[in-house]
């Protein structure tokens, strides 16, 4: 470990990005202090307790769960995967129709191709093309060693050589949205199922990469859920000697002579440091904590890009094991006999996720079931101003979900022991994410190659990490950008960056 006691860093936010940045800062000899507004680690990567059940609020799969993945060694550095058990599902999702058909998304690509060709032979050429692209990507490895900002000519050539075999495939599929590809399909069930398997606006390339990860068994679900995963990184940070303060909301970043020199909390307390890393909400950081002083027109335009929509997240604790269902990564997509209104939308289908593969989340013989809806932020923000109506709306949606699931799983209504509903306002209150977006910017064909600044022009000793610094979001983004932020800080300070030893 490099030791340089004179250098200190304050890290804003104890989500995955903040915790990982703290780990890397300590590995490189910085005195690190994480300030977190909530009382728990993890940020959006969290779980919560309700009446004996643990509701998993984030991770469905972890990219890098296998030593064969380029991410695995990085997760080891921050203590996330050691001693952890991962579950590997045989299906990503399953789409059911009103007339009893079931279209499966097997995680094995050969099985997926065989099943889809049998289900939709009229789409044979498109299916074969799609699966062939995913199969090629099973050998794809991203260059993660350092941030592009630090590339020299040799580094750039090395990264280009690593990516070269896939450049044509990347250009072709990154320019297509999932909706674009689905529009080519003749089979209406396959077309709709593909659109609902992810977001229709999303780059088709990302769906292909996801299927490649699942096929390789490099994206397993960590037993115990999201908060336990975050706590493992928190423990690693503390074991490295890092300091963390909860219940500490940062009001502004202190700047002197265009250098970040610390932060001021909401209670007026000030903390000084040689550098600041914000792993908090990007919009709040730039327009709130820094009061917009270093925002360029380019940065302002970034916040006009499409966001991951906010969610209504319904959780049920059910006295049932769902042994008749396979282990599903994303869930079971079922039609409704009668639509449910959620916010401003009428929902004709439910994506149901029974956690029948994680016995740690529920008492024996019982299961946590979640249902997630995309929704409208402004609707819920206004409704929250009328607390009685807000509570009644949440109760109505929960009751509607139970009624709908009773039709698919007879007897379930009498087996429900716990209901819980989180709304965009809930996410905003606990994580501070702008407009309650749970992963920042969508990875669309239009912004797939957008580079988001991790430093600000004119401001020294300041760095950013997390899903607001890379379109697409997710915990791998949190890990990578945290590592990169500390690498850039080391470069500025003349240190040789080191990972774990």
C-alpha positions as CSV (number, residue, x, y, z in Angstrom):
1,X,0.0,0.0,0.0
2,X,1.2,3.5,-0.8
3,X,1.3,5.6,2.3
4,X,1.0,9.4,2.1
5,X,-0.6,10.7,5.2
6,X,-0.7,14.3,3.9
7,X,-3.3,13.5,1.3
8,X,-6.9,13.2,2.2
9,X,-10.2,12.7,0.3
10,X,-13.8,13.2,1.1
11,X,-16.2,10.9,-0.8
12,X,-19.8,11.9,-1.0
13,X,-22.2,9.0,-0.9
14,X,-21.9,5.4,0.4
15,X,-23.5,3.7,-2.6
16,X,-21.5,1.1,-4.4
17,X,-19.5,3.8,-6.3
18,X,-18.7,5.6,-3.0
19,X,-17.8,2.5,-1.1
20,X,-15.5,1.3,-4.0
21,X,-13.9,4.7,-4.3
22,X,-13.2,4.5,-0.6
23,X,-11.6,1.1,-0.9
24,X,-9.3,2.2,-3.7
25,X,-8.4,5.5,-2.0
26,X,-7.3,3.5,1.1
27,X,-5.3,1.0,-1.0
28,X,-3.4,4.0,-2.4
29,X,-2.6,5.6,1.0
30,X,-5.3,8.3,1.1
31,X,-7.1,9.2,4.3
32,X,-10.6,8.6,3.2
33,X,-13.9,9.8,4.8
34,X,-17.2,8.8,3.2
35,X,-20.2,11.0,4.0
36,X,-23.6,9.4,3.5
37,X,-27.0,11.1,3.9
38,X,-28.8,7.7,4.6
39,X,-28.2,5.5,7.6
40,X,-27.2,2.4,5.5
41,X,-24.6,1.7,2.8
42,X,-25.5,0.7,-0.7
43,X,-27.6,3.6,-2.0
44,X,-29.8,2.1,-4.7
45,X,-28.2,-1.3,-4.2
46,X,-30.2,-2.1,-1.1
47,X,-32.7,-4.4,0.6
48,X,-35.2,-3.8,3.4
49,X,-37.0,-5.8,6.1
50,X,-40.8,-6.1,6.3
51,X,-42.6,-8.5,8.7
52,X,-39.9,-11.2,8.6
53,X,-39.2,-10.9,4.9
54,X,-36.2,-9.3,3.2
55,X,-37.1,-7.3,0.1
56,X,-34.3,-7.3,-2.5
57,X,-34.4,-3.8,-4.1
58,X,-31.6,-4.0,-6.7
59,X,-29.4,-6.9,-7.9
60,X,-30.9,-9.5,-10.2
61,X,-27.5,-10.5,-11.6
62,X,-23.9,-9.4,-10.9
63,X,-21.7,-9.0,-13.9
64,X,-18.4,-10.5,-12.8
65,X,-19.6,-13.3,-10.6
66,X,-17.2,-15.8,-12.2
67,X,-13.4,-15.8,-12.2
68,X,-13.6,-16.0,-16.0
69,X,-15.0,-12.4,-16.2
70,X,-12.7,-9.4,-16.5
71,X,-14.8,-7.8,-13.7
72,X,-14.2,-10.6,-11.1
73,X,-10.7,-9.5,-10.0
74,X,-12.0,-5.9,-9.5
75,X,-14.9,-7.2,-7.3
76,X,-12.3,-9.1,-5.4
77,X,-10.3,-6.0,-4.8
78,X,-13.2,-4.4,-3.0
79,X,-14.2,-7.5,-1.1
80,X,-17.5,-8.1,-2.8
81,X,-17.3,-11.7,-4.1
82,X,-15.1,-13.5,-1.6
83,X,-17.1,-16.3,0.2
84,X,-20.3,-15.3,-1.6
85,X,-22.6,-17.9,-3.2
86,X,-24.0,-17.1,-6.6
87,X,-27.1,-18.7,-8.2
88,X,-27.2,-19.1,-12.0
89,X,-30.6,-19.2,-13.6
90,X,-31.5,-21.3,-16.6
91,X,-33.9,-18.6,-18.0
92,X,-33.6,-14.9,-18.2
93,X,-37.3,-14.4,-18.4
94,X,-40.5,-16.1,-19.6
95,X,-43.3,-14.5,-21.5
96,X,-46.8,-16.0,-21.2
97,X,-49.8,-15.3,-23.5
98,X,-53.5,-15.3,-22.7
99,X,-54.0,-18.4,-24.8
100,X,-51.4,-20.4,-22.7
101,X,-48.3,-20.1,-24.8
102,X,-44.9,-19.5,-23.1
103,X,-41.9,-18.0,-24.8
104,X,-38.7,-18.6,-22.9
105,X,-35.4,-16.7,-22.8
106,X,-33.0,-19.5,-21.9
107,X,-29.6,-18.3,-20.7
108,X,-27.9,-21.0,-22.7
109,X,-27.6,-19.6,-26.3
110,X,-28.0,-22.9,-28.1
111,X,-31.1,-23.7,-26.1
112,X,-32.5,-20.2,-26.8
113,X,-31.9,-20.4,-30.5
114,X,-33.5,-23.9,-30.7
115,X,-36.6,-22.7,-28.7
116,X,-37.1,-19.5,-30.6
117,X,-36.8,-21.2,-34.0
118,X,-39.4,-23.7,-32.9
119,X,-41.6,-21.0,-31.6
120,X,-41.2,-18.6,-34.5
121,X,-39.8,-20.4,-37.6
122,X,-40.9,-17.5,-39.8
123,X,-38.3,-15.4,-38.1
124,X,-35.5,-17.9,-38.6
125,X,-32.9,-15.5,-40.3
126,X,-33.3,-12.8,-37.7
127,X,-33.1,-15.3,-34.8
128,X,-30.0,-16.9,-36.2
129,X,-28.4,-13.5,-36.8
130,X,-29.3,-12.3,-33.3
131,X,-27.9,-15.5,-31.5
132,X,-24.8,-15.5,-33.7
133,X,-24.0,-12.0,-32.5
134,X,-24.5,-12.9,-28.9
135,X,-22.4,-16.0,-29.3
136,X,-19.5,-14.0,-30.7
137,X,-19.7,-11.7,-27.7
138,X,-19.2,-14.5,-25.3
139,X,-15.5,-13.9,-26.1
140,X,-15.7,-10.1,-25.7
141,X,-13.6,-8.5,-23.0
142,X,-13.7,-4.8,-22.2
143,X,-10.5,-2.9,-21.5
144,X,-11.0,-1.8,-17.9
145,X,-7.5,-1.1,-16.8
146,X,-7.5,2.6,-16.7
147,X,-9.8,5.6,-17.5
148,X,-9.7,6.8,-21.1
149,X,-8.7,10.2,-19.8
150,X,-5.3,8.7,-18.9
151,X,-4.6,6.9,-22.1
152,X,-1.3,7.5,-23.8
153,X,-0.7,6.4,-27.5
154,X,0.4,2.9,-26.5
155,X,-2.6,2.5,-24.2
156,X,-5.0,3.6,-26.9
157,X,-3.4,1.2,-29.4
158,X,-3.6,-1.7,-26.9
159,X,-7.3,-1.0,-26.2
160,X,-8.0,-0.6,-29.9
161,X,-6.3,-4.0,-30.7
162,X,-8.4,-5.6,-27.9
163,X,-11.7,-4.2,-29.3
164,X,-10.9,-4.5,-33.0
165,X,-12.4,-7.9,-33.6
166,X,-15.7,-6.7,-32.4
167,X,-15.9,-3.2,-33.8
168,X,-18.0,-4.1,-36.8
169,X,-20.5,-6.0,-34.6
170,X,-20.5,-3.1,-32.1
171,X,-21.3,-0.5,-34.7
172,X,-24.0,-2.6,-36.2
173,X,-25.9,-3.5,-33.0
174,X,-25.2,-0.3,-31.1
175,X,-26.9,1.7,-33.8
176,X,-30.1,-0.4,-33.4
177,X,-32.5,-0.1,-30.5
178,X,-34.2,-3.2,-29.2
179,X,-37.4,-1.8,-30.7
180,X,-35.7,-1.4,-34.1
181,X,-34.7,-5.1,-34.1
182,X,-38.0,-6.3,-32.8
183,X,-39.8,-4.4,-35.6
184,X,-38.1,-6.8,-38.1
185,X,-39.8,-9.8,-36.5
186,X,-43.0,-11.3,-38.0
187,X,-44.1,-13.3,-34.9
188,X,-46.1,-10.9,-32.7
189,X,-45.3,-12.9,-29.5
190,X,-41.6,-12.9,-30.0
191,X,-41.7,-9.2,-31.0
192,X,-43.5,-8.1,-27.9
193,X,-41.6,-10.4,-25.6
194,X,-38.3,-9.0,-26.9
195,X,-39.4,-5.4,-26.4
196,X,-40.5,-6.2,-22.8
197,X,-37.4,-8.2,-22.0
198,X,-35.5,-4.9,-21.6
199,X,-36.3,-1.3,-22.5
200,X,-37.3,-0.8,-26.2
201,X,-35.2,2.4,-26.4
202,X,-32.1,0.6,-25.2
203,X,-29.2,-0.3,-27.5
204,X,-29.6,-3.9,-28.8
205,X,-25.9,-4.4,-28.3
206,X,-26.3,-4.3,-24.5
207,X,-29.0,-7.0,-24.6
208,X,-26.6,-9.2,-26.7
209,X,-23.8,-8.6,-24.2
210,X,-26.2,-9.4,-21.3
211,X,-27.1,-12.7,-22.9
212,X,-23.4,-13.5,-23.5
213,X,-22.7,-12.9,-19.8
214,X,-25.5,-15.1,-18.8
215,X,-24.5,-17.8,-21.2
216,X,-20.9,-17.7,-19.8
217,X,-22.2,-18.0,-16.2
218,X,-20.5,-14.7,-15.5
219,X,-23.7,-12.9,-14.2
220,X,-25.0,-14.8,-11.2
221,X,-27.3,-13.6,-8.5
222,X,-25.6,-13.2,-5.0
223,X,-27.5,-15.0,-2.4
224,X,-28.6,-12.7,0.5
225,X,-29.6,-9.8,-1.7
226,X,-28.4,-6.3,-2.4
227,X,-27.8,-4.9,1.1
228,X,-25.6,-7.8,2.1
229,X,-23.6,-7.3,-1.0
230,X,-23.1,-3.6,-0.2
231,X,-22.2,-4.4,3.4
232,X,-19.4,-6.7,2.2
233,X,-17.8,-3.7,0.4
234,X,-18.4,-1.5,3.4
235,X,-16.5,-4.1,5.6
236,X,-13.6,-4.1,3.1
237,X,-13.5,-0.3,3.3
238,X,-13.5,-0.3,7.1
239,X,-10.9,-3.1,7.3
240,X,-8.7,-0.9,5.1
241,X,-9.0,1.8,7.8
242,X,-11.6,4.0,6.0
243,X,-13.9,6.3,8.0
244,X,-17.6,6.6,7.2
245,X,-20.3,8.9,8.7
246,X,-24.0,8.2,8.1
247,X,-26.8,10.7,8.4
248,X,-24.5,13.3,6.9
249,X,-26.1,15.2,4.0
250,X,-23.7,17.4,2.1
251,X,-25.1,20.8,1.3
252,X,-22.2,22.2,-0.8
253,X,-18.7,21.4,-2.0
254,X,-16.2,24.0,-0.7
255,X,-14.1,25.6,-3.4
256,X,-11.1,27.9,-2.9
257,X,-9.1,29.3,-5.9
258,X,-10.9,26.8,-8.1
259,X,-9.8,23.8,-6.0
260,X,-12.2,21.5,-4.1
261,X,-11.1,21.7,-0.5
262,X,-13.9,20.0,1.4
263,X,-17.6,20.0,2.0
264,X,-20.3,21.7,4.2
265,X,-23.1,19.6,5.6
266,X,-26.7,20.7,6.1
267,X,-26.1,21.3,9.8
268,X,-23.3,23.7,8.9
269,X,-20.5,21.4,9.8
270,X,-17.4,21.7,7.5
271,X,-14.9,18.9,6.6
272,X,-11.7,19.8,4.9
273,X,-9.8,17.5,2.5
274,X,-7.2,17.7,-0.3
275,X,-9.7,16.3,-2.8
276,X,-13.4,15.5,-3.2
277,X,-15.0,12.6,-5.0
278,X,-18.7,12.9,-5.6
279,X,-20.4,9.5,-5.9
280,X,-23.7,11.1,-5.2
281,X,-26.5,12.1,-7.6
282,X,-24.9,13.9,-10.6
283,X,-27.5,16.6,-10.9
284,X,-27.5,17.5,-7.3
285,X,-23.7,17.5,-7.3
286,X,-23.4,19.9,-10.3
287,X,-26.4,22.1,-9.9
288,X,-26.7,22.0,-6.1
289,X,-23.5,21.3,-4.2
290,X,-21.4,23.2,-6.8
291,X,-24.2,25.7,-7.6
292,X,-23.8,25.2,-11.4
293,X,-20.5,27.2,-11.4
294,X,-18.6,24.6,-13.5
295,X,-21.4,23.4,-15.7
296,X,-20.7,23.8,-19.4
297,X,-23.2,23.8,-22.2
298,X,-22.1,20.2,-23.0
299,X,-22.7,19.1,-19.5
300,X,-26.1,20.8,-19.4
301,X,-27.1,18.9,-22.6
302,X,-26.2,15.6,-20.9
303,X,-29.0,16.2,-18.5
304,X,-31.4,16.3,-21.4
305,X,-30.6,12.7,-22.4
306,X,-33.3,10.1,-21.7
307,X,-33.3,8.6,-18.2
308,X,-34.2,5.2,-16.9
309,X,-37.8,5.8,-15.8
310,X,-38.7,5.9,-12.1
311,X,-40.4,2.8,-10.6
312,X,-43.3,1.7,-8.5
313,X,-41.9,-1.3,-6.7
314,X,-44.4,-3.7,-5.2
315,X,-43.2,-6.5,-2.8
316,X,-45.2,-9.3,-1.4
317,X,-44.4,-11.9,1.3
318,X,-46.2,-15.1,0.3
319,X,-46.7,-18.3,2.2
320,X,-45.8,-20.3,-1.0
321,X,-42.6,-21.7,-2.5
322,X,-43.3,-21.4,-6.3
323,X,-41.5,-24.7,-6.9
324,X,-43.4,-25.1,-10.2
325,X,-41.5,-22.1,-11.7
326,X,-37.9,-22.1,-12.9
327,X,-35.3,-19.7,-11.4
328,X,-35.7,-16.6,-13.5
329,X,-33.2,-13.7,-13.8
330,X,-35.8,-11.0,-14.6
331,X,-39.1,-12.6,-13.9
332,X,-42.3,-14.0,-15.4
333,X,-44.2,-11.7,-17.8
334,X,-47.9,-12.5,-17.5
335,X,-51.1,-11.0,-19.1
336,X,-53.8,-9.5,-17.0
337,X,-57.5,-10.2,-17.2
338,X,-58.1,-6.6,-16.3
339,X,-55.6,-3.7,-16.6
340,X,-54.2,-2.0,-13.5
341,X,-53.8,1.7,-13.5
342,X,-50.4,2.7,-12.0
343,X,-49.8,6.5,-12.0
344,X,-50.8,7.7,-15.5
345,X,-50.5,4.4,-17.2
346,X,-52.8,1.4,-17.8
347,X,-50.8,-1.8,-17.3
348,X,-52.0,-4.8,-19.3
349,X,-49.2,-7.1,-18.1
350,X,-47.2,-7.8,-15.0
351,X,-43.5,-8.7,-14.7
352,X,-43.5,-11.0,-11.6
353,X,-40.3,-12.0,-9.9
354,X,-40.6,-14.8,-7.3
355,X,-37.4,-15.1,-5.3
356,X,-37.8,-18.9,-5.2
357,X,-34.0,-19.2,-5.6
358,X,-33.0,-17.3,-2.5
359,X,-34.2,-18.9,0.7
360,X,-32.4,-16.3,2.8
361,X,-35.0,-13.7,2.0
362,X,-38.0,-15.4,3.6
363,X,-38.9,-17.9,6.4
364,X,-39.0,-21.6,5.4
365,X,-41.9,-22.4,3.0
366,X,-42.3,-18.7,2.1
367,X,-41.2,-16.5,-0.8
368,X,-40.6,-12.8,-1.6
369,X,-42.4,-11.8,-4.8
370,X,-41.8,-8.4,-6.5
371,X,-43.6,-6.6,-9.3
372,X,-42.1,-3.5,-10.9
373,X,-43.8,-0.8,-13.0
374,X,-42.3,2.1,-14.9
375,X,-44.1,5.2,-13.9
376,X,-44.2,9.0,-14.0
377,X,-42.1,11.0,-11.5
378,X,-44.2,14.2,-11.6
379,X,-47.4,12.4,-10.9
380,X,-46.0,10.8,-7.7
381,X,-44.2,14.0,-6.6
382,X,-47.5,15.9,-6.7
383,X,-49.5,13.1,-5.1
384,X,-47.1,12.9,-2.2
385,X,-48.2,16.4,-1.2
386,X,-51.6,14.8,-0.3
387,X,-50.4,12.1,2.2
388,X,-53.8,10.4,2.6
389,X,-54.4,10.1,-1.1
390,X,-50.8,8.9,-1.6
391,X,-51.2,6.1,0.9
392,X,-54.5,5.1,-0.5
393,X,-53.0,4.9,-4.0
394,X,-50.3,2.7,-2.9
395,X,-52.8,0.4,-1.1
396,X,-54.9,0.3,-4.3
397,X,-52.0,-0.7,-6.5
398,X,-50.9,-3.4,-4.0
399,X,-54.5,-4.8,-3.9
400,X,-54.6,-4.8,-7.7
401,X,-51.4,-6.7,-8.0
402,X,-52.6,-9.3,-5.5
403,X,-55.9,-9.7,-7.4
404,X,-54.0,-10.0,-10.7
405,X,-51.7,-12.7,-9.3
406,X,-54.5,-14.6,-7.9
407,X,-55.7,-15.3,-11.4
408,X,-52.3,-16.7,-12.4
409,X,-51.6,-18.4,-9.1
410,X,-54.9,-19.6,-7.6
411,X,-55.0,-19.4,-3.8
412,X,-52.2,-16.7,-3.6
413,X,-54.4,-14.0,-2.2
414,X,-55.0,-15.9,1.0
415,X,-51.3,-16.6,1.2
416,X,-50.1,-13.0,1.2
417,X,-48.6,-12.0,4.6
418,X,-46.8,-8.8,3.7
419,X,-47.3,-6.0,1.2
420,X,-44.9,-3.1,0.6
421,X,-45.0,-0.4,-2.1
422,X,-42.1,2.0,-2.9
423,X,-42.7,4.9,-5.3
424,X,-40.4,7.4,-7.1
425,X,-40.8,9.6,-4.0
426,X,-39.4,6.8,-1.9
427,X,-36.4,6.4,-4.1
428,X,-35.8,10.1,-4.1
429,X,-36.0,10.4,-0.4
430,X,-33.5,7.6,0.4
431,X,-31.0,8.0,-2.5
432,X,-31.4,11.6,-3.8
433,X,-31.4,10.4,-7.4
434,X,-32.6,13.0,-9.8
435,X,-36.1,12.5,-10.9
436,X,-35.9,9.2,-9.0
437,X,-34.1,7.5,-12.0
438,X,-32.7,4.3,-10.6
439,X,-29.8,3.9,-13.1
440,X,-29.2,7.4,-14.6
441,X,-29.1,7.6,-18.4
442,X,-30.5,5.1,-20.8
443,X,-27.9,3.4,-23.0
444,X,-29.5,4.3,-26.4
445,X,-28.1,4.2,-29.9
446,X,-27.9,8.0,-29.7
447,X,-25.8,8.2,-26.6
448,X,-23.9,4.9,-26.7
449,X,-20.7,6.7,-27.5
450,X,-21.2,9.8,-25.3
451,X,-18.3,10.4,-22.9
452,X,-19.5,11.9,-19.6
453,X,-16.9,14.1,-17.9
454,X,-15.6,12.7,-14.6
455,X,-13.8,15.9,-13.8
456,X,-14.9,19.5,-14.4
457,X,-13.2,22.1,-16.5
458,X,-11.7,24.8,-14.2
459,X,-12.1,22.8,-11.0
460,X,-9.1,21.0,-9.6
461,X,-9.0,18.1,-7.0
462,X,-12.5,17.1,-7.9
463,X,-13.7,13.8,-9.4
464,X,-17.0,12.1,-10.0
465,X,-18.0,8.4,-10.0
466,X,-21.2,6.3,-10.3
467,X,-23.9,5.8,-12.8
468,X,-24.2,9.6,-13.7
469,X,-20.7,9.3,-15.3
470,X,-21.5,6.5,-17.8
471,X,-24.7,5.8,-19.7
472,X,-26.2,2.5,-18.9
473,X,-25.8,2.5,-15.1
474,X,-25.6,-0.6,-13.0
475,X,-23.2,-1.7,-10.2
476,X,-20.4,-2.6,-12.7
477,X,-20.4,1.1,-13.8
478,X,-20.2,2.1,-10.1
479,X,-17.2,-0.2,-9.6
480,X,-15.3,0.9,-12.8
481,X,-15.9,4.6,-12.4
482,X,-14.9,4.5,-8.7
483,X,-11.6,2.8,-9.6
484,X,-11.1,5.3,-12.5
485,X,-11.7,8.3,-10.2
486,X,-9.0,7.2,-7.8
487,X,-6.7,6.4,-10.7
488,X,-7.1,10.0,-11.9
489,X,-6.6,11.3,-8.4
490,X,-3.4,9.3,-8.1
491,X,-2.2,10.5,-11.5
492,X,-2.8,14.1,-10.5
493,X,-0.9,13.6,-7.2
494,X,2.1,11.8,-8.9
495,X,1.2,8.4,-7.3
496,X,1.5,5.0,-9.0
497,X,-2.0,3.5,-8.6
498,X,-2.2,0.1,-7.0
499,X,-5.1,-2.3,-6.5
500,X,-5.3,-5.0,-3.9
501,X,-2.1,-6.8,-2.7
